[in-house]
Amino acid sequence: MESLKSSAYVAIKSKIADCTYAPGSMVNEEILRQSLNISRTPIRDALGRLEQEGLIVIKPKKGILISPLTFDEISQIFEIRMVFEPYALLNYGNRLDETFLLNQYRICLTEPGSATESFGHDDRLHAQIVQATQNHYIEESYNTISVQNQRLRRLTGVKHERLRSTYDEHKEIITACLKKNWKEAADAMRHHLIQSKDSALSIVLETNPQFIVN
């Protein structure tokens, strides 16, 4: 039963993350059960976990609301990242693997490939920085934010010029890490997150204004 619960949770969460279930849409428990070919009990367990994570809202007799990405939601995503990531660099940056950093630095010197490939590099760098804290409470909170960040990316896409800017900003962060100047690394991370937030909000306003609601 536990494996079925886990399978249901992972499957539904993945569809939320890649916006198969779009923000603000409604899904039905019976449709979930049929599409995943999993019994009702594991589905309900998965939905309970996802509601606790803020990814859905269970509405009795109506269905399951996929949590929308509002202006406030996007701002809160970056607010949490601004708390965790500079803090991780400032206090635990010395735990980062130098070989990993050098590899990431080399990637930053190349021309960005596809958005999917670039997102992968971005995810690995930010995840490694947070994991350096070795604090499972921080990691669990950050994992929830990561799903929201994936949804935001999927909705907006990313313009190529922003991918290039992201590589350049990563290079500044990594250069400071290689110099073991953790304050400079934390400051570079703050700058990167501010630029990312401004870009995300700008693209959403331009391409998906229906999601910018209070």
PyMOL commands that set and color helices and strands:
alter all, ss='L'
color gray80, all
select helices_A, chain A and resi 2-17+29-36+40-52+71-95+98-108+115-131+136-156+160-178+182-207+209-211
alter helices_A, ss='H'
color red, helices_A
select strands_A, chain A and resi 26-27+56-59+63-66
alter strands_A, ss='S'
color yellow, strands_A
deselect
rebuild
show_as cartoon
